[in-house]
C-alpha cells in the first residue's frame, strides 16, 4: 500500500513495541581524535555520521500484539565516515584481518575487498592473521596482504587465512597487538 503521507510509528510498530539502540564504544574515550578527512569525501554521497542508524527488518505479516511488545534493535550504520579517527598515512598505521569460526563461501572475496578498501584509505601495511583468534599471538604466522597477493584470491576456494574456532587468552592477544 502506498501512502500519500510519511510513515508514522504506528504504521509499523505496535503500541508496546520498543526500539533500542545498541550503542558502540567510541574511540574518543580512549584516544584523541586526529579528525582526518576521509579519502571517500567527494567520491560518494553516502558518508555516514553519528546519527546514521539502521534498524532491523520489521515483519507485519501475521503479527499479533501480545501486550508485551517486541524489541527492535538499531545499530550504527556501516560505511565511510566524513572524518577518520586515526590518520591512516601515519607511518605506524596498519590493519589486521582475521577470519574465525568455520569456513563459508566468499571469505576470500571479503578479504580481497577489505585489502583494496584499506589501500584506498591509505593504510600502508595490512596483515592477515591465520587460524582465527588463536593466530593473534602467533605473530610469526601472520602474512602481509598486498594488493598483488589478493588480486585473484576470489577465484580460489577455502580461505587464505584458514579458519579456527576458539580463542587464545585476551591478555595474551592484547599484548601481541
Residue, then its C-alpha position, 0 to 999 in steps of 0.5 A: x500500500x502506498x501512502x500519500x503521507x510519511x510513515x508514522x510509528x504506528x504504521x509499523x510498530x505496535x503500541x508496546x513495541x520498543x526500539x533500542x539502540x545498541x550503542x558502540x564504544x567510541x574511540x574518543x574515550x580512549x584516544x584523541x581524535x586526529x579528525x582526518x578527512x576521509x579519502x571517500x569525501x567527494x567520491x560518494x554521497x553516502x558518508x555516514x555520521x553519528x546519527x546514521x542508524x539502521x534498524x532491523x527488518x520489521x515483519x507485519x505479516x501475521x503479527x499479533x500484539x501480545x501486550x508485551x511488545x517486541x524489541x527492535x534493535x538499531x545499530x550504527x550504520x556501516x560505511x565511510x565516515x566524513x572524518x577518520x579517527x586515526x590518520x591512516x598515512x601515519x607511518x605506524x598505521x596498519x590493519x589486521x584481518x582475521x577470519x574465525x569460526x568455520x569456513x563459508x563461501x566468499x571469505x576470500x572475496x571479503x578479504x580481497x575487498x577489505x585489502x583494496x578498501x584499506x589501500x584506498x584509505x591509505x593504510x600502508x601495511x595490512x596483515x592477515x592473521x591465520x587460524x582465527x583468534x588463536x593466530x593473534x599471538x602467533x605473530x610469526x604466522x601472520x602474512x602481509x596482504x598486498x594488493x598483488x597477493x589478493x588480486x585473484x584470491x576470489x577465484x580460489x576456494x577455502x580461505x587464505x587465512x584458514x579458519x579456527x574456532x576458539x580463542x587464545x587468552x585476551x591478555x595474551x592477544x592484547x599484548x601481541x597487538 
